[in-house]
């Protein structure tokens, strides 16, 4: 990549560098996730000191175009994924249906003892055996979300032996292998900070912003099937929700009643 910098220009050096890199991002020369040269490499390329290079990169990071990761370098920020909150749809199927290149990496697959929170959500006694699945979702070359799921081992112990690294959907597996018919998913969304454990998994520093959705999924007869937490990188996801007013529902119901009476 060649960027022309003029020391004779009245425009400050850091602004010239910033605009040049910004144009490369806008044109796609530097695509989402691309790693930029180091400050020293840029300084040598431009024949300038490190100070204007550092200021340009800090400005672009403040604009949300770059991510600077200590010890790893500076990267073009990935595009945000627009995702609709629908907890009865598989995470992988939902993203793939939108054309997002997602792949799943299994981190933990084990039989564990349910802690009080998990046990209460699943309606079992604390200490009862559960299947614990921890997966890391990758979008392109970047980790984007951590999926933690707990299911009663008495019913779903077979999950331990199944191969999820091949991109298998958990919900599709529960339907095909266990005959589960999903009914209701109750959820809670919260915004917080990444922990010391989760930050490195998502290639983010501890304390970086995250979005977490906790959910309990039941089958059609109201039996808890799964309690799950999905931890999203806040810079990679934007969520949409659809709501309908009571009056709108009444109008639709009324229209359906008229249609039925007319034999439509």
C-alpha positions as CSV (number, residue, x, y, z in Angstrom):
1,X,0.0,0.0,0.0
2,X,1.4,3.4,-1.0
3,X,0.2,6.6,0.6
4,X,1.5,9.9,-0.7
5,X,2.3,12.4,2.1
6,X,3.4,16.0,1.4
7,X,5.5,17.7,4.0
8,X,5.1,21.0,2.1
9,X,1.3,20.9,2.4
10,X,-0.4,23.2,4.9
11,X,-2.5,20.2,6.0
12,X,-1.0,18.7,9.1
13,X,0.7,15.3,8.6
14,X,-1.6,13.4,10.9
15,X,-4.6,14.6,8.9
16,X,-3.1,13.6,5.6
17,X,-2.3,10.1,7.0
18,X,-5.8,9.8,8.5
19,X,-7.5,10.8,5.3
20,X,-5.4,8.5,3.2
21,X,-6.0,5.4,5.4
22,X,-9.7,6.4,5.6
23,X,-9.9,6.4,1.8
24,X,-8.3,2.9,1.7
25,X,-11.0,1.6,4.1
26,X,-13.8,3.2,2.2
27,X,-12.5,1.8,-1.1
28,X,-12.1,-1.7,0.3
29,X,-8.3,-1.7,-0.2
30,X,-8.3,-2.3,3.6
31,X,-11.2,-4.6,4.2
32,X,-12.9,-5.5,7.5
33,X,-10.5,-7.3,9.8
34,X,-7.4,-6.3,7.8
35,X,-4.3,-5.8,9.9
36,X,-2.6,-2.4,9.3
37,X,1.2,-1.8,9.2
38,X,2.7,-0.9,12.6
39,X,3.3,2.7,13.6
40,X,7.1,2.2,12.9
41,X,6.3,0.7,9.5
42,X,4.0,3.6,8.6
43,X,6.6,6.2,9.8
44,X,9.3,4.6,7.7
45,X,7.0,4.5,4.7
46,X,6.0,8.2,5.0
47,X,9.4,9.4,6.1
48,X,7.9,11.0,9.2
49,X,8.1,10.6,13.0
50,X,5.8,8.2,14.9
51,X,3.8,11.0,16.5
52,X,1.6,12.0,13.4
53,X,1.1,8.3,12.6
54,X,0.0,7.5,16.1
55,X,-2.4,10.5,16.1
56,X,-3.9,9.4,12.8
57,X,-4.6,5.9,14.1
58,X,-6.0,7.1,17.3
59,X,-8.3,9.4,15.4
60,X,-9.5,6.6,13.2
61,X,-10.1,4.4,16.2
62,X,-12.1,7.1,17.9
63,X,-14.2,7.3,14.7
64,X,-14.9,3.6,15.1
65,X,-13.0,2.6,12.0
66,X,-10.1,0.8,13.6
67,X,-9.5,-1.4,16.6
68,X,-6.1,-1.2,18.4
69,X,-5.3,-4.4,20.3
70,X,-2.4,-4.4,22.7
71,X,0.3,-6.8,21.6
72,X,-1.6,-7.8,18.4
73,X,-1.7,-4.6,16.3
74,X,-4.3,-2.4,14.6
75,X,-7.2,-3.8,12.6
76,X,-10.0,-2.5,10.4
77,X,-13.2,-2.9,12.5
78,X,-15.4,-5.6,11.2
79,X,-18.9,-4.7,9.9
80,X,-21.7,-5.1,12.4
81,X,-24.1,-8.0,11.9
82,X,-27.8,-7.1,11.9
83,X,-29.5,-9.9,13.9
84,X,-33.1,-10.2,14.8
85,X,-33.8,-11.5,18.3
86,X,-35.6,-14.8,17.8
87,X,-34.4,-17.3,20.5
88,X,-36.4,-20.2,19.0
89,X,-34.2,-20.0,15.9
90,X,-30.8,-21.6,15.9
91,X,-27.9,-19.1,16.2
92,X,-26.1,-20.6,13.3
93,X,-29.1,-21.0,11.1
94,X,-30.2,-17.4,11.8
95,X,-26.9,-15.9,10.7
96,X,-26.4,-18.3,7.7
97,X,-29.8,-17.4,6.6
98,X,-28.6,-13.8,6.3
99,X,-25.6,-14.8,4.3
100,X,-23.2,-14.3,7.3
101,X,-20.2,-16.7,7.1
102,X,-20.4,-18.1,10.6
103,X,-18.6,-21.2,11.9
104,X,-18.7,-22.7,15.4
105,X,-15.8,-23.9,17.5
106,X,-16.5,-26.3,20.4
107,X,-14.6,-25.2,23.5
108,X,-16.1,-27.3,26.2
109,X,-18.4,-30.4,26.0
110,X,-18.8,-32.1,29.3
111,X,-21.0,-33.5,32.0
112,X,-21.1,-31.2,35.0
113,X,-23.1,-30.5,38.2
114,X,-25.8,-27.9,37.9
115,X,-25.2,-24.8,40.0
116,X,-28.2,-23.2,41.7
117,X,-28.9,-20.7,38.8
118,X,-28.8,-23.4,36.2
119,X,-30.7,-25.9,38.3
120,X,-33.5,-23.4,39.1
121,X,-33.9,-22.5,35.4
122,X,-34.1,-26.2,34.4
123,X,-36.3,-27.2,37.3
124,X,-33.9,-29.7,38.7
125,X,-32.0,-30.1,42.0
126,X,-28.6,-28.2,42.5
127,X,-25.8,-30.7,41.7
128,X,-27.9,-32.7,39.3
129,X,-25.9,-33.7,36.2
130,X,-26.2,-31.5,33.1
131,X,-24.6,-31.3,29.7
132,X,-22.5,-28.2,29.4
133,X,-21.6,-26.9,25.9
134,X,-19.4,-23.9,25.4
135,X,-18.9,-22.8,21.8
136,X,-17.2,-19.9,20.1
137,X,-18.8,-18.4,17.0
138,X,-16.5,-17.0,14.3
139,X,-17.6,-14.6,11.6
140,X,-14.9,-14.7,9.0
141,X,-11.6,-14.6,10.8
142,X,-12.9,-12.9,14.0
143,X,-14.5,-14.4,17.1
144,X,-17.9,-12.8,17.5
145,X,-19.9,-14.5,20.3
146,X,-19.6,-17.1,23.1
147,X,-22.5,-19.6,23.5
148,X,-22.9,-21.3,26.8
149,X,-25.7,-23.9,27.0
150,X,-26.8,-26.3,29.8
151,X,-29.3,-29.2,29.3
152,X,-30.4,-31.9,31.7
153,X,-28.0,-34.9,31.3
154,X,-30.7,-37.4,32.1
155,X,-32.5,-36.5,28.8
156,X,-29.6,-35.2,26.7
157,X,-26.5,-37.0,27.8
158,X,-26.0,-38.3,24.2
159,X,-25.0,-34.8,23.2
160,X,-21.5,-35.4,24.7
161,X,-20.7,-37.9,21.9
162,X,-22.0,-35.9,18.9
163,X,-19.7,-34.0,16.6
164,X,-20.6,-30.3,16.7
165,X,-17.4,-29.1,15.1
166,X,-18.8,-30.0,11.7
167,X,-21.2,-27.0,12.0
168,X,-24.1,-29.0,13.5
169,X,-26.9,-26.8,14.9
170,X,-27.8,-27.5,18.5
171,X,-31.5,-26.8,18.0
172,X,-31.7,-28.9,14.8
173,X,-30.0,-31.7,16.7
174,X,-32.5,-31.5,19.6
175,X,-35.3,-31.8,17.1
176,X,-33.9,-34.6,14.9
177,X,-32.1,-36.7,17.5
178,X,-34.3,-36.2,20.6
179,X,-37.7,-35.3,19.1
180,X,-37.9,-32.0,20.8
181,X,-40.7,-29.6,19.7
182,X,-39.8,-26.1,20.9
183,X,-42.5,-23.9,22.5
184,X,-41.4,-20.8,24.4
185,X,-38.1,-19.1,25.0
186,X,-37.9,-16.5,27.8
187,X,-35.0,-14.2,27.6
188,X,-33.2,-11.2,29.3
189,X,-30.9,-8.9,27.5
190,X,-28.2,-7.0,29.3
191,X,-25.2,-4.8,28.4
192,X,-22.0,-5.2,30.4
193,X,-18.3,-5.7,30.3
194,X,-16.2,-8.7,29.2
195,X,-14.7,-10.7,32.0
196,X,-11.0,-11.7,32.3
197,X,-12.0,-15.2,30.9
198,X,-14.2,-14.1,28.0
199,X,-12.2,-11.1,26.8
200,X,-9.3,-13.1,25.3
201,X,-11.7,-15.6,23.6
202,X,-13.3,-12.7,21.7
203,X,-9.9,-11.0,21.1
204,X,-11.1,-8.1,23.2
205,X,-9.5,-6.6,26.4
206,X,-11.1,-7.3,29.8
207,X,-13.7,-4.7,30.4
208,X,-14.6,-4.2,26.7
209,X,-18.4,-3.7,26.0
210,X,-20.5,-6.8,25.5
211,X,-24.1,-7.7,25.0
212,X,-25.5,-10.8,26.7
213,X,-28.8,-12.6,26.2
214,X,-29.8,-15.1,28.8
215,X,-32.6,-17.5,27.9
216,X,-34.6,-20.5,29.1
217,X,-36.2,-22.6,26.3
218,X,-39.1,-24.9,26.9
219,X,-40.8,-27.5,24.8
220,X,-44.4,-27.4,23.7
221,X,-45.6,-28.8,27.0
222,X,-43.7,-26.4,29.1
223,X,-40.7,-28.5,30.2
224,X,-37.4,-26.6,30.4
225,X,-35.0,-27.9,27.7
226,X,-32.1,-25.5,27.8
227,X,-30.7,-22.6,29.8
228,X,-28.3,-20.5,27.8
229,X,-26.2,-17.4,27.7
230,X,-24.9,-15.9,24.5
231,X,-22.2,-13.2,25.0
232,X,-21.8,-11.0,21.9
233,X,-19.0,-8.5,21.1
234,X,-20.8,-5.2,21.2
235,X,-18.9,-3.9,18.1
236,X,-20.0,-6.8,15.9
237,X,-23.8,-7.0,16.5
238,X,-26.8,-4.8,16.2
239,X,-30.2,-6.3,17.2
240,X,-33.6,-5.6,15.8
241,X,-36.9,-6.4,17.5
242,X,-40.4,-6.2,16.0
243,X,-43.4,-5.1,18.2
244,X,-47.0,-4.7,17.3
245,X,-49.5,-2.5,19.2
246,X,-52.6,-3.9,20.8
247,X,-54.8,-2.0,18.3
248,X,-52.9,-3.4,15.4
249,X,-53.4,-6.9,16.7
250,X,-57.1,-6.2,17.2
251,X,-57.4,-5.0,13.6
252,X,-55.6,-8.1,12.3
253,X,-57.8,-10.4,14.4
254,X,-60.9,-8.5,13.2
255,X,-59.8,-8.9,9.6
256,X,-59.2,-12.6,10.1
257,X,-62.7,-13.0,11.7
258,X,-64.3,-11.2,8.7
259,X,-62.3,-13.4,6.3
260,X,-63.5,-16.6,8.1
261,X,-67.1,-15.4,8.0
262,X,-66.8,-14.8,4.3
263,X,-65.3,-18.2,3.8
264,X,-62.0,-16.7,2.6
